[in-house]
Amino acid sequence: MLEQFPVYREFFPIRYYETDCQNRVSALSLFNYLQEAAGENALQLGISMRDLHQKGLAWVLMRLYVEMQEWPQGRDIIQVITYPRGFDKFFVYRDFIIQDQQGRRLGQASSTWLVMDAQSRKMARVPDYILNIPLPQHLDFLPLRQDKMPLAPSYAHCQDYTIQWHDLDLNHHANNARFVQWALDGLPPAWMQTHQLQSLDILFRKEGRLHESIQAQAQALDTQTMSHRIIRLPDRQDLAQVVSTWQAISPTEA
C-alpha cells in the first residue's frame, strides 16, 4: 500500500513459525519484514533489486540500527512504514517505523545502503535517477548511526557455521538477515532466557560466500551490552560487526 509518495506501509501478520520460544516475533523475522517492506517500496519507486540488476548494479545494505520499545507476539498484526530519508554521492539512507495494527509505535530503524557494481563487486556512485527521487515531507527522520563499533578484547562465546545454498540472496552472498541470526545464536541460552533484546546495530563489512566457514563471536561489554563479530575462517576477516543492548527479564523456559 503506497501512502503519500514516497512513503510505503505494509501489514505483516506474525505467524507462529516467525516467533521465538517465548512467543515474541524473532529478530530474524523482524529483519525480514524490514527487508520486504524496503524491497516493495523500492519496487514502487522503480529502483528495485531487479531494476538495478538490469543496469548492472545491485543494492547492498551497509548498516542497520533497530530499536524496539515493545516486541509483538504471535498472531499479532504489525505494520512497517518505510521511506528514503536522504542521499549522497555514495549512500542512500532509509528509515522504518514499526507499529501495531492500531498505529501505536513499537520500534524504529535507520539504515544505510550503497550501490554495488554487480560485475566488479565494488561500490558505485548512486545514479542520478535515484538521487532525483523526492523525499517525504513533514517527517522527523531518525538519527543515523555513524559511530565506530566497539569491539571486545576477546570473545568467550563462539559458534562455527558454513554458509549454505539457502543462506544466499539475489546477490549470491549470504542474506543480511542470516547475519542477525548467526550473531544472536552465538549467545548462551542462559543469557537469552533472562534478557530481552532492546536494540541491534549491525555493520556489514564483507560478503559471505557459498561454503565459506564462518564463526559467530559474542562477548559482554557490560551488563546490558553485547559485542558480536561474524568472522570468516581461516583468515579471520570481519564479515559483520554487531552491538546489541538488552533488558534483564524474569527467567523463562526455553
C-alpha positions as CSV (number, residue, x, y, z in Angstrom):
1,M,0.0,0.0,0.0
2,L,1.5,3.3,-1.1
3,E,0.9,6.3,1.1
4,Q,2.0,9.9,0.5
5,F,4.8,9.5,-2.1
6,P,7.3,8.0,-1.4
7,V,6.2,6.6,2.0
8,Y,5.2,2.9,2.0
9,R,3.2,0.9,4.5
10,E,2.8,-2.8,4.8
11,F,1.0,-5.0,7.3
12,F,2.5,-8.3,8.5
13,P,0.6,-11.0,10.4
14,I,3.1,-12.7,12.8
15,R,2.8,-16.4,12.3
16,Y,3.8,-18.9,15.0
17,Y,6.8,-20.1,12.9
18,E,8.1,-16.5,13.0
19,T,8.2,-16.3,16.8
20,D,10.7,-17.5,19.3
21,C,10.2,-19.9,22.2
22,Q,8.6,-17.0,24.3
23,N,6.0,-16.3,21.5
24,R,7.6,-13.0,20.6
25,V,8.4,-12.2,16.9
26,S,12.0,-13.3,16.4
27,A,14.7,-10.8,15.5
28,L,15.3,-12.7,12.2
29,S,11.6,-12.4,11.3
30,L,11.5,-8.7,12.1
31,F,14.6,-8.1,10.0
32,N,12.9,-10.0,7.1
33,Y,9.8,-7.7,7.5
34,L,12.0,-4.7,7.2
35,Q,13.8,-6.0,4.1
36,E,10.5,-7.0,2.5
37,A,9.0,-3.5,3.1
38,A,12.1,-1.8,1.8
39,G,12.0,-4.0,-1.3
40,E,8.4,-3.2,-2.0
41,N,9.0,0.5,-1.6
42,A,12.0,0.3,-3.9
43,L,9.8,-1.5,-6.5
44,Q,7.1,1.2,-6.3
45,L,9.9,3.8,-6.8
46,G,11.4,2.0,-9.8
47,I,14.6,1.2,-8.0
48,S,14.1,-2.4,-7.0
49,M,16.9,-5.0,-7.0
50,R,15.7,-6.3,-10.4
51,D,15.6,-2.7,-11.7
52,L,19.2,-2.2,-10.7
53,H,20.3,-5.6,-12.0
54,Q,19.1,-4.6,-15.5
55,K,21.7,-1.8,-15.2
56,G,24.5,-4.0,-13.9
57,L,24.0,-2.7,-10.3
58,A,22.8,-4.1,-7.0
59,W,21.7,-2.8,-3.6
60,V,23.9,-3.7,-0.6
61,L,22.9,-3.0,2.9
62,M,25.8,-1.5,4.8
63,R,24.4,-0.7,8.2
64,L,21.1,-1.2,10.1
65,Y,20.1,0.0,13.6
66,V,16.9,-1.4,15.0
67,E,15.4,-0.2,18.4
68,M,12.3,-1.8,19.9
69,Q,10.3,-0.5,22.8
70,E,7.9,-3.5,22.7
71,W,8.1,-6.8,20.9
72,P,4.9,-8.1,19.3
73,Q,3.7,-11.6,19.8
74,G,2.5,-14.5,17.6
75,R,-0.8,-13.8,15.8
76,D,-0.4,-10.0,16.2
77,I,-0.5,-7.9,13.1
78,I,2.1,-5.2,12.8
79,Q,2.7,-2.5,10.2
80,V,6.0,-1.4,8.8
81,I,6.3,2.1,7.4
82,T,9.4,2.9,5.4
83,Y,10.7,5.7,3.2
84,P,14.0,7.0,1.8
85,R,15.2,9.8,4.0
86,G,18.3,11.1,2.1
87,F,21.0,10.5,-0.4
88,D,24.6,11.5,-1.0
89,K,27.3,10.6,-3.6
90,F,27.7,7.0,-2.4
91,F,25.0,6.2,0.1
92,V,21.2,6.0,0.4
93,Y,19.5,6.3,3.8
94,R,16.2,4.7,4.7
95,D,14.1,4.8,7.8
96,F,11.5,2.4,9.2
97,I,8.7,2.8,11.7
98,I,7.2,-0.3,13.3
99,Q,3.7,0.0,14.7
100,D,0.9,-2.3,15.9
101,Q,-2.3,-2.6,14.0
102,Q,-3.8,0.4,15.7
103,G,-0.8,2.6,14.9
104,R,1.0,2.5,18.3
105,R,4.7,2.7,17.8
106,L,6.6,-0.5,18.8
107,G,10.0,0.4,17.4
108,Q,12.0,2.1,14.7
109,A,15.1,1.5,12.5
110,S,17.5,3.5,10.4
111,S,19.6,2.1,7.6
112,T,22.5,2.9,5.2
113,W,22.7,1.4,1.7
114,L,25.2,1.5,-1.1
115,V,25.0,0.7,-4.8
116,M,27.4,-2.1,-6.0
117,D,28.7,-2.8,-9.5
118,A,27.4,-6.3,-10.0
119,Q,30.4,-7.3,-12.1
120,S,33.3,-5.8,-10.2
121,R,31.6,-6.2,-6.8
122,K,32.8,-2.7,-6.0
123,M,30.9,0.3,-4.7
124,A,29.5,2.6,-7.4
125,R,28.2,6.1,-7.3
126,V,24.5,6.5,-6.6
127,P,22.9,7.1,-10.1
128,D,21.1,10.4,-10.7
129,Y,17.7,8.6,-11.2
130,I,17.9,7.6,-7.6
131,L,19.2,10.9,-6.3
132,N,16.3,12.6,-8.1
133,I,13.6,10.7,-6.1
134,P,11.7,13.2,-4.0
135,L,12.0,12.8,-0.2
136,P,9.0,12.7,2.1
137,Q,7.9,15.9,3.7
138,H,6.9,16.7,7.3
139,L,8.6,13.6,8.8
140,D,11.0,13.5,11.6
141,F,14.0,11.5,10.4
142,L,15.7,9.1,12.8
143,P,19.3,9.7,13.9
144,L,21.9,8.0,11.6
145,R,24.3,5.6,13.2
146,Q,27.8,6.6,12.0
147,D,29.9,5.9,15.1
148,K,32.5,3.2,15.3
149,M,31.5,-0.2,16.5
150,P,33.0,-1.0,19.9
151,L,34.9,-4.4,20.0
152,A,35.8,-6.6,22.9
153,P,39.5,-7.6,23.5
154,S,38.4,-11.2,23.3
155,Y,35.3,-13.2,22.7
156,A,34.2,-16.0,25.1
157,H,31.2,-17.3,23.1
158,C,31.9,-18.7,19.6
159,Q,29.8,-20.8,17.2
160,D,31.0,-22.1,13.8
161,Y,28.9,-22.2,10.7
162,T,29.2,-23.0,7.0
163,I,27.3,-20.8,4.5
164,Q,24.9,-22.9,2.6
165,W,22.9,-22.5,-0.6
166,H,19.7,-21.4,1.2
167,D,21.6,-18.7,3.0
168,L,22.2,-16.8,-0.2
169,D,20.2,-13.9,-1.7
170,L,19.9,-12.4,-5.2
171,N,23.4,-11.0,-5.0
172,H,24.7,-14.6,-4.4
173,H,26.1,-13.8,-1.0
174,A,24.8,-14.6,2.5
175,N,21.4,-12.8,3.1
176,N,21.6,-9.9,5.6
177,A,19.1,-11.5,7.9
178,R,21.2,-14.6,8.3
179,F,23.9,-12.5,9.9
180,V,21.5,-11.3,12.6
181,Q,20.5,-14.9,13.4
182,W,24.2,-16.1,13.5
183,A,25.1,-13.2,15.8
184,L,22.2,-13.9,18.3
185,D,22.6,-17.7,18.1
186,G,26.2,-17.2,19.4
187,L,24.8,-16.1,22.8
188,P,24.4,-18.6,25.6
189,P,20.9,-19.9,26.4
190,A,21.2,-18.6,29.9
191,W,21.5,-15.1,28.6
192,M,18.6,-15.4,26.2
193,Q,16.3,-16.7,28.9
194,T,17.0,-13.8,31.2
195,H,17.3,-10.9,28.7
196,Q,15.1,-9.2,26.1
197,L,16.7,-7.6,23.1
198,Q,16.3,-3.8,23.0
199,S,18.4,-2.7,20.1
200,L,20.7,-4.1,17.5
201,D,23.2,-2.2,15.4
202,I,24.8,-4.2,12.6
203,L,27.6,-3.1,10.2
204,F,28.3,-5.2,7.2
205,R,31.9,-5.2,6.2
206,K,32.4,-8.0,3.7
207,E,30.4,-10.5,1.7
208,G,29.8,-14.1,2.9
209,R,30.1,-16.6,0.0
210,L,28.8,-20.1,-0.5
211,H,30.6,-22.8,1.5
212,E,32.7,-20.3,3.4
213,S,33.4,-21.3,7.0
214,I,32.5,-18.5,9.4
215,Q,32.4,-18.0,13.2
216,A,29.9,-16.0,15.3
217,Q,31.5,-14.5,18.3
218,A,29.9,-12.7,21.3
219,Q,31.2,-11.0,24.4
220,A,29.5,-8.8,27.0
221,L,30.8,-5.3,27.2
222,D,28.7,-4.5,30.3
223,T,25.6,-5.9,32.0
224,Q,23.4,-4.6,29.1
225,T,25.6,-4.6,26.0
226,M,27.0,-7.4,23.8
227,S,29.6,-7.1,21.1
228,H,29.4,-9.6,18.3
229,R,31.6,-10.4,15.3
230,I,30.9,-12.6,12.3
231,I,34.4,-13.6,11.0
232,R,35.5,-15.7,8.1
233,L,37.7,-18.6,8.8
234,P,40.6,-19.1,8.5
235,D,41.7,-15.6,7.6
236,R,39.6,-14.1,10.5
237,Q,38.4,-11.2,8.4
238,D,35.3,-9.5,9.8
239,L,32.2,-10.0,7.7
240,A,30.0,-8.1,10.1
241,Q,30.2,-6.3,13.5
242,V,27.2,-6.1,15.8
243,V,26.4,-4.4,19.0
244,S,23.2,-5.4,20.8
245,T,21.6,-4.0,24.0
246,W,19.4,-5.9,26.4
247,Q,17.0,-5.5,29.3
248,A,17.0,-8.1,32.1
249,I,13.8,-10.0,32.4
250,S,12.5,-12.8,34.7
251,P,13.8,-16.2,33.6
252,T,11.5,-18.3,31.4
253,E,11.8,-21.8,30.0
254,A,13.5,-22.1,26.6
